[in-house]
Structure formats: C-alpha cells, structure tokens
C-alpha cells in the first residue's frame, strides 16, 4: 500500500499502556498499542529465571520506567505498518528533550525503511510525538552493580570474539540472548555458560498478518532495542558492564536519500552508542556501562582474531536469511544461505586467514565459484549501486578482503585456475586499485580511537 493512503486512514498510533508481573521464575511484560480505528497490538516479553527478591527491592518506579522504555522502542516495529503522522504516548511521561531524542532515533534508525518504501520523512508535519504526561526530570539512581560483564549473543563471530577476549582477561562473563536460535544455544554451551540470561520476545501475530496484506514493512533499529533490553537485564541480574560487539565498520552508511545518510547499521554505530550512553545516564540508570568492546576494529580484523577459535567454526552463523520467516510464511532455515551479501562478505573475510578448505567447510560450498554472486561482489566493493543493506564492512575493507583472498589463493594453493569471482577480481578490479596491499596493511593494523574502552579500562591486543 502507498504510505500516503495509510497515513490518512491511520493518522494516530497510540502507546496505550504496559504491564508486568512475576510468574514463577519469570517476568512477563505486556504492551498495548492502538492504531485507530481498527488495529490493536499486544506484544509480550518474558525474561526468564529472575531473582524476584532483587526485582522487588529495586527503587520504587524503576521497573516501571524500564518497562515503559521497552514499550517505546518496541513500538517502532508496529508504528511502521501505517507510518502514522502522530505517535501518542499515554503509557508514561516524557519531557521535550526525550521526545526529540526518540524522534531522532526513529528518523535515523528507520532510514532504510523510508528509502525502500519511498517515504519522504522531510515533509512538514511528518511525525509528532505527543505526550499528555510531562516528566519531572528526576535524576536516576546510581546503582552499585557487580563488576561483571554481560555479552549479548546473536550467533555470529563478533559476539563470540567479545566473550572470548573478555574471558582471556579473566573477567567474569555471562551471555545474554533474545530468542536464542540453535546457533546461539551451541555457542552458549561451548562458552561454558551454565546460567545465561534468556529473554523471549513474542511479536503480535497481527503484525505479520498486516505485512502479508500489504501494510508497510521494513528494517527497524534492532540493536537499539537490544540496548534498552540489555540495560534492564543488567540491572535486574546485577551486571555493571554491557559488552556489545559493534565494530568500527558500522559507522559507514549505505546510501544518501533525501539529503540524509541511510545506514542499515545506525544503531550499531558509535554515534548511537554515545547518544544512548547519555540517555541511559539521564533517564534510566546510572552505574551501568553500555559499550562495544570491538568498536576499535574493522570486520576484517575481527575475522582475523576469530580465526583463532576453531571450536566455534561449526556453530556460528552470521547469515540473517537463516532466521528469516518472511512474515511468518516459512520456517527459518538455520543455515548459511550462500546467496546474500552477508554470506559472501563473511566468506571473503575468513578466507585469507582460514584458507579455502576450512572456509568452504564452514559454508558448505565455495562461494567464490558462484558466478551468480558477481553482482553482490560488485555492490560490496562499490562498483554497482550502493553498499548492501546488511551488516557488512566498509566498501574499502570489502576490496581488501577480496584482495587478501586472491592473494591467499595465488600464494597457498596449487590450483592454477582461479574461482569465478576471484578471476573477475584479478582481471577487472586489481588493475584499477594498485594500492590494495598497502591498504590491507593499514586496515589490519589500525585501531579506531573513537570508543568507550578507556572508560571501562579495557584494550584489545593485536
């Protein structure tokens, strides 16, 4: 459906209320959203194995405030169905600066959604966040949390590297997972976590029905959702440090649209990290340290470090297509698809450090042999369209990854015939990029100074 029609029919999205209750060992959270005249949503969250005594001993109003904020970030997934011009927040109180912060997050975090649905977010009156209850700007409490690290696990190589680097420095570490898939469950077992923090998110089926009917759909800033959820979990499970695995590469956008840089990974960027840390300290809780351990590194550097941990090679899974349900119409495959830009990028990043045999064993096939992935390669290296809307590295490091893969093939295999994609790279790309050897050295030896590690007293060794 065209967004102009939906906005006229559904001019208002309402965050009505939230509730929470302890059920046995679990905390059940419910939200109520309305899109008049005839749409309502009731998504839920279940946080497992909580300490009910600790939860009840938290300062009065703290749990309500956290749950209220979880509803705000949850609402993005439901608002996007109609792109209503007003979001009415009735479930809690905000101040003017908060409302502007949330509007900025929505505009920046849903940039890909606007781009793919051809929505002009610049038009006058595009979005108003209104709130009948104004907050009193009370400073949140300073919490004395245990100096332990909670690591969000998504099943990919990045979070595995984070937890292993922290374990190497003898830190007390535990895993956190939202809706853990089989890959995450294997990683939790391999990492030796006996009591990980587990949360189950239940999307209202009505949203999937609307998607199938043609209502608007698109990417939301999922890492910002995890930021709010993990801070809450850190407080109720007594962890001071939240070690995310967002890398330097996430700072680069994909394409410009209506004068704004569109970044698929906006909520993984350092810009978001800074803004969220400030928001957390002002409105949620002081004493929690949200940061990314891998912020100094490019994806290519992460792949090099990850290659030292072979016990995870058969378990990790970084392909987003593996968990796709296509709005509830199919079961997740749980396997590398071998067709998407994420698969090809990760393959190219690991190949120089693991070689052809091991990399092919991980993916089940040699992706460099697949001629149909040529257009994907061209997008990754900036030769066609724009950088794919995926969690992939910068255009320059993609060039370097393919260069190092080509170099590894030429230097370490007895085969004379290059696989299709590396053959194209040698003939068409290398002659136009004569400095890739020096660029590779720069990337592999660089450390981005824009990070929050000094505040946590952590460093990453080469």
C-alpha positions in Angstrom: 0.0 0.0 0.0 1.1 3.6 -0.6 2.2 5.3 2.6 0.2 8.5 1.8 -3.0 6.4 1.9 -2.1 4.6 5.1 -1.2 7.9 6.9 -4.6 9.4 6.0 -6.5 6.3 7.1 -4.5 5.8 10.3 -3.4 9.3 11.5 -2.5 8.2 15.0 -0.5 5.5 16.7 -1.1 5.2 20.4 1.2 3.6 23.0 -1.7 2.9 25.4 -0.1 1.1 28.4 2.2 -1.6 29.7 2.1 -4.2 32.5 4.4 -6.6 34.1 4.1 -9.4 36.6 6.2 -12.2 38.1 5.1 -15.7 37.0 7.0 -18.3 38.9 10.7 -17.7 38.0 9.9 -15.4 35.0 9.0 -11.8 34.5 6.2 -11.4 31.9 5.9 -7.9 30.2 2.9 -6.9 28.1 2.4 -3.8 25.9 -0.7 -2.3 24.4 -0.6 -0.4 21.1 -3.6 1.0 19.2 -3.9 2.3 15.7 -7.4 3.7 15.4 -9.9 3.0 14.1 -9.4 -0.8 14.0 -5.9 -2.0 14.7 -4.5 -3.1 18.1 -1.4 -4.9 19.1 -0.4 -6.8 22.3 3.3 -7.9 22.1 4.9 -9.6 25.1 8.4 -10.2 26.6 9.4 -12.9 29.0 12.6 -12.6 31.0 13.5 -16.0 32.4 14.8 -17.0 35.8 14.8 -13.7 37.5 15.5 -13.1 41.2 12.1 -11.8 42.3 13.5 -10.6 45.7 16.1 -8.5 43.9 13.5 -7.2 41.5 11.1 -6.2 44.3 14.0 -4.5 46.2 14.8 -2.1 43.3 13.9 1.5 43.9 10.2 2.3 43.5 9.3 3.1 39.9 12.5 1.8 38.4 11.0 -1.3 36.9 8.0 0.7 35.6 10.4 3.2 33.9 12.4 0.5 32.3 9.3 -1.4 31.0 7.8 1.9 29.7 11.0 2.5 27.7 11.0 -1.0 26.4 7.5 -0.3 25.1 8.8 2.9 23.3 11.4 1.0 21.4 9.0 -1.9 20.8 6.5 0.5 19.3 8.7 1.2 16.2 8.0 -2.3 14.9 4.3 -1.6 15.0 4.2 2.0 14.0 6.0 1.2 10.8 2.9 -0.7 9.5 1.0 2.5 8.9 3.6 5.3 9.3 1.1 7.3 11.2 1.9 11.1 11.5 1.3 11.1 15.3 2.6 8.9 18.0 0.6 9.5 21.2 2.4 8.2 24.3 -0.2 7.6 27.0 1.6 4.9 28.9 4.1 7.1 30.7 5.7 10.6 30.9 8.3 12.3 28.7 9.9 15.7 28.5 10.5 17.7 25.4 14.2 16.6 25.1 13.2 13.0 25.4 10.5 13.3 22.7 13.1 14.8 20.4 15.6 12.1 21.2 13.1 9.4 20.2 12.1 11.2 17.1 15.7 11.5 16.1 16.2 7.8 16.7 13.2 6.9 14.6 14.2 9.1 11.7 17.9 7.8 11.7 17.1 4.2 12.7 14.4 3.7 10.1 16.3 5.3 7.3 16.3 2.1 5.3 12.5 1.7 5.8 12.0 5.2 4.4 14.2 4.5 1.5 12.7 1.2 0.5 9.1 2.4 0.9 9.9 5.7 -0.9 8.7 7.8 2.1 9.5 11.5 2.3 10.3 11.9 6.0 11.2 15.6 5.4 7.6 16.7 4.7 6.1 19.2 7.1 4.2 17.5 10.0 5.7 14.1 9.0 5.9 13.0 12.7 4.8 14.4 16.0 5.5 12.5 19.3 2.9 13.9 21.7 2.6 13.1 25.4 -0.1 14.2 27.8 2.0 13.5 30.8 5.2 15.5 31.2 8.1 14.1 33.3 9.7 15.9 36.2 13.3 15.3 35.1 14.2 13.2 38.2 17.8 12.0 38.0 18.0 8.2 38.1 19.7 6.4 40.9 23.4 5.5 40.9 23.4 1.7 41.2 26.2 -0.3 42.8 26.3 -3.3 40.4 28.7 -6.2 40.5 31.7 -5.7 38.2 30.6 -8.4 35.8 30.2 -8.4 32.0 27.0 -9.4 30.2 27.6 -10.1 26.5 24.6 -10.1 24.0 25.0 -13.2 21.7 23.4 -13.3 18.3 25.1 -16.4 16.9 27.8 -14.6 14.9 31.5 -14.4 15.0 31.6 -10.8 16.6 29.9 -11.6 19.9 31.9 -14.9 20.1 35.1 -12.9 19.9 33.9 -10.4 22.5 33.2 -13.1 25.1 36.5 -14.9 24.4 38.5 -11.7 24.7 36.9 -10.9 28.0 37.4 -14.5 29.3 41.0 -14.2 28.2 41.5 -11.3 30.6 39.9 -13.3 33.4 36.8 -11.1 33.5 33.6 -12.5 35.0 31.4 -13.0 31.9 27.9 -14.3 31.1 25.9 -14.5 27.9 22.6 -12.7 27.1 20.3 -13.8 24.3 17.0 -12.7 22.9 15.1 -15.6 21.4 18.2 -17.9 21.1 18.3 -19.9 18.0 20.2 -23.3 17.7 23.4 -21.5 16.8 23.3 -19.4 19.9 22.4 -22.4 22.1 25.5 -24.2 20.8 27.7 -21.1 21.4 26.4 -20.8 25.0 27.3 -24.5 25.6 30.7 -24.1 24.0 31.4 -21.0 26.0 30.6 -22.8 29.2 27.7 -20.6 30.4 25.5 -22.6 32.7 23.0 -19.8 33.6 22.8 -17.4 30.7 20.3 -14.5 30.7 17.5 -15.5 28.3 14.6 -13.3 27.1 11.7 -14.4 24.8 10.1 -11.8 22.6 6.7 -12.6 21.3 5.6 -10.5 18.3 1.9 -10.0 17.9 0.8 -12.2 15.0 -1.5 -9.4 13.8 1.6 -7.5 12.6 2.7 -10.4 10.4 -0.9 -10.6 9.1 -0.8 -7.0 8.1 2.6 -7.4 6.4 1.1 -10.2 4.3 -1.9 -7.9 3.4 0.4 -5.2 2.1 0.8 -2.9 5.0 4.3 -1.2 5.2 7.2 -3.3 6.4 10.9 -2.7 6.7 14.1 -2.6 8.8 14.0 -1.2 12.4 17.0 -0.4 14.6 17.2 -3.7 16.3 20.4 -3.0 18.1 18.8 -0.1 19.9 16.0 -2.5 21.0 18.8 -4.7 22.4 20.4 -1.7 24.1 17.3 -0.9 26.2 16.5 -4.5 26.9 20.0 -5.4 27.9 20.4 -2.4 30.3 17.2 -3.6 32.0 18.6 -7.1 32.3 21.9 -5.8 33.6 20.1 -4.1 36.4 17.8 -6.9 37.4 20.6 -9.6 37.1 23.3 -7.3 38.7 25.8 -6.7 36.0 27.7 -3.4 35.7 29.1 -3.9 32.2 27.2 -4.5 28.9 29.8 -5.6 26.3 28.2 -5.3 22.8 30.1 -6.3 19.7 29.5 -3.4 17.3 32.5 -2.7 15.2 34.1 0.3 13.5 32.7 -0.7 10.1 29.1 0.0 11.3 29.9 3.7 11.2 29.8 3.8 7.4 26.4 4.4 5.8 24.9 2.7 2.7 23.4 5.4 0.5 22.2 9.0 0.6 18.4 9.6 0.5 16.7 13.0 0.6 19.8 14.6 2.0 20.3 12.1 4.8 22.8 9.3 5.0 21.0 6.0 5.3 22.9 3.5 7.5 21.5 0.0 7.9 23.7 -0.3 11.0 22.8 3.1 12.5 22.0 1.6 16.0 25.4 -0.2 15.9 27.3 3.0 15.1 29.4 5.0 17.5 27.1 7.9 17.1 24.2 5.9 18.6 26.5 4.4 21.3 27.3 7.9 22.5 23.7 9.1 22.4 22.4 6.0 24.2 25.0 6.2 27.0 23.9 9.8 27.6 20.2 8.9 27.6 20.8 5.9 29.9 22.6 8.0 32.5 19.9 10.8 32.3 16.7 8.8 32.2 17.3 5.1 33.0 20.0 4.2 35.5 23.5 5.4 36.4 26.2 2.9 37.1 25.5 0.7 34.1 28.3 0.8 31.4 27.0 0.2 27.9 29.8 0.0 25.3 31.2 -2.1 22.4 34.4 -4.0 23.0 35.0 -4.3 19.3 34.5 -0.6 18.4 38.2 -0.1 17.5 38.1 -2.9 14.9 37.0 -3.4 11.3 35.1 -6.5 10.5 38.2 -7.8 8.7 40.3 -7.5 11.9 37.5 -9.3 13.8 37.6 -12.2 11.3 41.4 -12.5 11.7 41.0 -12.7 15.5 38.0 -15.0 15.3 40.1 -17.4 13.2 42.0 -18.3 16.4 38.9 -20.0 17.9 38.2 -23.1 15.8 35.9 -24.7 18.3 33.2 -22.3 17.1 33.6 -22.8 13.4 30.8 -25.4 13.1 28.5 -23.5 15.3 28.5 -19.8 14.5 26.0 -18.4 11.9 26.1 -14.8 10.7 23.6 -15.1 7.8 20.4 -13.2 8.5 18.5 -15.1 5.9 18.9 -18.2 8.1 16.5 -16.7 10.6 14.0 -15.1 8.2 10.4 -16.2 8.3 9.2 -13.9 5.5 6.4 -12.5 7.7 5.6 -15.9 9.2 5.2 -17.7 5.9 8.2 -20.1 6.3 10.3 -21.7 8.9 13.9 -20.4 9.5 16.4 -22.4 7.6 19.1 -22.2 10.3 21.8 -22.4 7.7 24.1 -20.2 5.6 22.1 -19.3 2.5 25.1 -18.9 0.3 23.3 -16.2 -1.7 23.3 -13.0 0.3 25.8 -10.2 0.7 26.4 -11.1 4.3 27.4 -14.7 3.4 29.8 -13.5 0.6 31.3 -10.8 2.8 32.0 -13.1 5.8 33.4 -15.8 3.4 35.8 -13.3 1.9 36.8 -12.1 5.4 37.6 -15.5 6.7 39.2 -17.0 3.5 42.6 -15.2 3.9 43.0 -16.5 7.5 41.4 -19.9 7.2 42.2 -20.9 3.6 39.9 -22.5 1.1 39.4 -25.8 2.8 38.3 -24.6 6.2 36.2 -21.7 4.9 34.4 -23.9 2.4 33.7 -26.4 5.2 32.0 -23.7 7.3 29.7 -22.6 4.4 29.2 -26.0 2.8 30.4 -24.6 -0.6 33.0 -22.4 -2.2 31.1 -19.1 -2.7 33.9 -17.8 -4.9 32.8 -20.4 -7.5 29.3 -19.0 -7.7 29.1 -16.7 -10.8 25.6 -15.6 -9.8 27.2 -13.7 -6.8 29.1 -11.4 -9.1 26.6 -8.5 -8.7 26.8 -9.0 -4.9 30.6 -8.7 -5.1 30.2 -5.5 -7.2 27.9 -4.0 -4.6 30.2 -4.8 -1.7 33.2 -3.2 -3.3 31.3 -0.1 -4.5 31.3 -0.9 -8.3 27.5 -1.2 -8.5 24.5 0.6 -6.9 25.3 1.0 -3.2 26.6 -1.0 -0.3 24.1 -3.7 0.5 21.6 -3.2 3.4 23.3 -5.8 5.6 25.7 -5.9 8.5 28.8 -5.9 6.2 32.1 -4.0 6.3 33.1 -0.8 4.6 33.5 -0.7 0.9 37.2 -0.3 1.3 37.6 -3.3 3.6 35.5 -5.4 1.2 38.0 -4.5 -1.5 40.8 -5.5 0.8 39.1 -8.8 1.9 38.8 -9.9 -1.8 42.4 -8.8 -2.4 43.6 -10.8 0.5 41.5 -13.8 -0.6 43.0 -13.5 -4.1 46.5 -13.3 -2.6 45.9 -16.3 -0.4 44.7 -18.3 -3.4 47.7 -17.4 -5.5 50.1 -18.0 -2.7 48.8 -21.0 -0.9 47.0 -23.3 -3.4 48.4 -25.5 -6.1 45.4 -24.8 -8.3 46.1 -22.7 -11.4 42.5 -21.8 -12.3 41.0 -19.0 -10.2 37.4 -19.5 -9.0 35.0 -17.3 -10.9 34.7 -14.3 -8.5 38.5 -14.1 -7.8 39.1 -14.4 -11.6 36.9 -11.4 -12.2 38.6 -9.6 -9.3 42.0 -10.2 -10.8 41.1 -9.1 -14.3 38.7 -6.2 -13.7 39.3 -4.8 -10.2 43.0 -5.2 -9.3 44.3 -3.1 -12.3 42.2 -0.2 -11.0 43.3 -0.5 -7.4 47.1 -0.8 -7.4 47.4 0.2 -3.7 45.4 -2.7 -2.1 48.5 -4.2 -0.5 49.2 -1.1 1.5 45.5 -0.5 2.2 45.3 -4.1 3.6 48.2 -3.4 5.9 46.6 -0.1 7.1 43.3 -1.8 7.9 44.7 -4.8 9.6 46.9 -2.7 11.9 44.6 0.1 12.7 42.7 0.9 15.9 39.9 3.4 15.9 40.3 5.9 18.8 36.6 6.7 18.9 35.5 4.2 21.5 34.5 4.0 25.2 37.0 1.3 26.2 39.1 3.7 28.2 36.1 4.3 30.5 36.0 0.6 31.1 39.8 0.2 31.4 39.9 -2.3 28.5 42.2 -2.6 25.5 42.3 -5.0 22.5 45.7 -6.6 21.8 46.8 -7.3 18.3 
